[in-house]
Amino acid sequence: MEVALIIFALMLLVVVGLGAYLTVKAVGAAKRGVERTVVQARRTVEDTALRAKSFGQVGVAGALAQLRLDLRTSMRATQQALAEGVREDASLRESLGLFERLSAHGHELDGELKRLEQEPDRRRTADLLPDLRERAAKIIQAADSLRWAARDRALRFAEGDLSLLSDQIEMESGALRDWYREPVDDLAAAAAEWDATQSAQTPEPASTPPPPPAALNPPTPTMQYPWQKTRRPESAG
């Protein structure tokens, strides 16, 4: 009885612990989902505001907004391409690591551009624009290079797989179109093979022994001529 109670208590603890673990996991997943939704919504709002500033404002403010928009668009597209590609091609993990290092420079530049949007000294900000454009161009060029290299690699693999699949389909189609051998020919070949097998299994008849050779000096039969007289029995003696 005590053993049964101990086992029941252990099972109850396991069930309670498992339930707590699943609850924590579910809460964490829901929290991460909410955070991702908030981040995506914030990015959408910021991108919309930057797009409006780049079109609606001229001078330094418009230039800064366009730089931020170009930088964020390139970095986000590269991040998405690498994240999707690494699921099917593990060799892209190294490229993803390089992009993470590049993202640090991108976030730093984006933060600097964002601070300069609030800078009242537009003349000083205008003096910094050439250097800012050069830094943004380098980051964007590097991100684009990673993204297009990953896409070219995926496209090459897709073309290779498609070529192999096309060859296999052509072979299968050729086999399906092989109607030159009619079923009658197959039946005739099968019948001939059966006859050959039966002939090989049937034993040959025993050979007839040759007749014995004749004697060397057989007795010569006495010839009876019609003009000879028949010997009488009383004359024998």
C-alpha positions in Angstrom: 0.0 0.0 0.0 2.8 2.4 0.9 4.5 1.6 -2.4 1.4 2.4 -4.3 1.0 5.7 -2.6 4.6 6.6 -3.3 4.2 5.7 -7.0 1.0 7.8 -7.1 2.7 10.7 -5.5 5.6 10.6 -8.0 3.2 10.4 -10.9 1.3 13.4 -9.6 4.6 15.3 -9.3 5.6 14.4 -12.8 2.2 15.5 -14.2 2.3 18.8 -12.3 5.8 19.5 -13.3 5.1 18.7 -17.0 2.0 20.9 -16.9 4.0 23.8 -15.4 6.7 23.4 -18.0 4.2 23.4 -20.8 2.5 26.4 -19.4 5.8 28.3 -19.2 6.7 27.3 -22.7 3.3 28.4 -24.0 3.5 31.8 -22.2 7.0 32.3 -23.5 5.9 31.5 -27.1 2.9 33.8 -26.8 5.2 36.6 -25.4 7.7 36.2 -28.2 4.8 36.2 -30.7 3.5 39.5 -29.2 7.0 41.0 -29.2 7.5 40.0 -32.9 4.2 41.6 -33.8 5.0 44.8 -31.9 8.5 45.0 -33.5 7.0 44.4 -37.0 4.3 47.0 -36.4 6.9 49.5 -35.2 9.1 48.8 -38.2 6.2 49.3 -40.6 5.3 52.6 -39.0 8.9 53.8 -39.1 9.3 52.8 -42.7 6.0 54.6 -43.7 7.2 57.7 -41.9 10.6 57.6 -43.5 9.0 57.1 -46.9 6.8 60.1 -46.3 9.7 62.2 -45.2 11.8 61.2 -48.2 9.1 62.3 -50.6 7.6 65.2 -48.6 10.8 67.0 -47.4 13.7 68.4 -49.3 17.3 69.2 -48.2 19.0 67.5 -45.3 15.9 66.0 -43.7 14.8 64.3 -46.9 18.3 63.0 -47.6 18.6 61.5 -44.1 15.2 59.9 -44.4 16.1 58.4 -47.8 19.4 57.0 -46.5 17.7 55.3 -43.6 15.0 53.9 -45.8 17.5 52.5 -48.3 19.7 51.0 -45.5 16.7 49.4 -43.7 15.2 48.0 -46.9 18.5 46.3 -48.0 19.3 44.9 -44.6 15.9 43.5 -44.0 15.7 41.8 -47.4 19.2 40.3 -46.9 18.2 39.0 -43.4 15.1 37.4 -44.8 16.9 35.8 -47.7 19.6 34.3 -45.5 17.2 33.1 -42.8 15.1 31.3 -45.4 18.1 29.9 -47.2 19.9 28.5 -44.2 16.9 26.2 -43.5 17.7 24.2 -46.7 21.4 24.9 -47.1 23.5 24.7 -43.9 26.5 26.2 -45.6 24.8 29.6 -45.4 25.4 29.7 -41.7 28.8 31.3 -42.3 27.1 34.0 -44.5 24.5 34.5 -41.8 27.3 35.1 -39.2 28.9 37.7 -41.5 25.6 39.4 -41.9 25.2 39.6 -38.1 28.5 41.4 -37.9 27.3 43.7 -40.8 24.1 44.3 -39.0 26.0 45.8 -36.1 27.4 48.5 -38.4 24.0 49.0 -40.0 22.2 49.5 -36.6 25.0 52.0 -35.6 24.6 54.0 -38.8 20.8 53.9 -38.6 20.9 55.2 -35.0 23.3 58.0 -36.0 21.0 59.0 -38.9 18.0 59.0 -36.6 19.8 61.3 -34.1 20.8 63.7 -36.9 17.1 64.0 -38.0 16.6 65.9 -34.7 19.8 67.9 -35.0 18.9 71.6 -35.3 22.2 72.6 -37.0 21.4 71.6 -40.6 24.6 73.1 -41.9 26.8 70.8 -39.8 24.5 67.9 -40.7 24.9 68.7 -44.4 28.7 68.6 -44.0 28.4 65.1 -42.6 26.2 63.8 -45.5 29.0 62.7 -47.9 30.6 60.5 -45.2 27.2 59.1 -44.2 26.3 58.3 -47.8 29.6 56.5 -48.3 29.2 54.4 -45.1 25.6 53.6 -46.1 26.7 52.6 -49.6 29.3 50.2 -48.3 26.9 48.5 -45.9 24.2 48.3 -48.6 26.6 46.9 -51.2 27.9 44.3 -48.8 24.3 43.3 -47.8 23.2 43.1 -51.5 26.3 41.0 -52.3 25.4 38.5 -49.6 21.8 38.4 -50.6 22.4 37.8 -54.3 25.1 35.3 -53.7 22.6 33.3 -51.5 20.0 33.6 -54.2 22.4 32.5 -57.0 23.4 29.5 -54.9 19.8 28.5 -54.4 19.0 29.0 -58.0 21.9 26.9 -59.1 20.8 24.0 -56.8 17.3 24.4 -58.1 18.5 24.2 -61.7 20.6 21.2 -61.0 17.7 19.4 -59.3 15.4 20.3 -62.2 17.9 19.0 -64.8 18.2 15.7 -62.9 14.4 15.4 -62.6 14.0 16.2 -66.3 16.5 13.4 -67.3 14.6 10.9 -65.1 11.3 11.9 -66.5 12.6 11.5 -70.1 13.9 8.0 -69.2 10.6 7.0 -67.7 8.7 8.5 -70.7 10.8 6.5 -73.1 10.1 3.3 -71.1 6.4 4.0 -71.2 6.5 4.6 -75.0 8.2 1.3 -75.7 5.3 -0.3 -77.7 7.5 -1.9 -80.4 7.4 -5.3 -78.6 3.8 -6.6 -79.0 2.3 -9.0 -76.4 2.2 -11.7 -79.0 5.9 -11.5 -79.5 6.4 -11.8 -75.7 4.1 -14.9 -75.7 6.0 -16.5 -78.5 9.3 -15.9 -76.8 7.9 -17.4 -73.6 6.6 -20.5 -75.4 9.9 -21.1 -77.2 11.7 -20.8 -73.8 9.3 -23.3 -72.3 9.8 -25.8 -75.1 13.6 -25.5 -74.7 13.4 -26.1 -71.0 11.2 -29.2 -71.5 13.5 -30.6 -74.1 16.4 -30.2 -71.8 14.6 -32.0 -69.0 13.3 -35.0 -71.2 15.8 -38.0 -71.0 17.0 -39.4 -74.3 15.9 -43.0 -75.2 18.4 -45.9 -74.6 20.4 -46.8 -77.7 19.7 -50.2 -79.3 22.7 -52.5 -79.0 24.2 -53.5 -82.4 23.6 -57.0 -83.7 26.3 -59.5 -82.9 28.8 -60.1 -85.7 28.2 -63.2 -87.9 30.4 -66.3 -87.7 33.6 -66.3 -89.7 32.8 -69.6 -91.6 29.0 -70.1 -91.5 27.8 -73.5 -92.8 27.0 -73.4 -96.4 23.4 -74.6 -97.0 23.1 -77.6 -99.3 21.5 -76.7 -102.5 18.8 -79.0 -103.8 18.3 -79.0 -107.6 15.1 -80.2 -109.2 16.8 -82.9 -111.3 18.2 -84.6 -108.3 16.4 -87.7 -107.1 15.1 -87.8 -103.6 17.0 -90.4 -101.5 14.9 -93.2 -100.3 14.7 -94.1 -96.7 15.5 -97.9 -97.2 18.8 -97.1 -99.0 20.1 -95.4 -95.8 22.4 -97.5 -93.9 
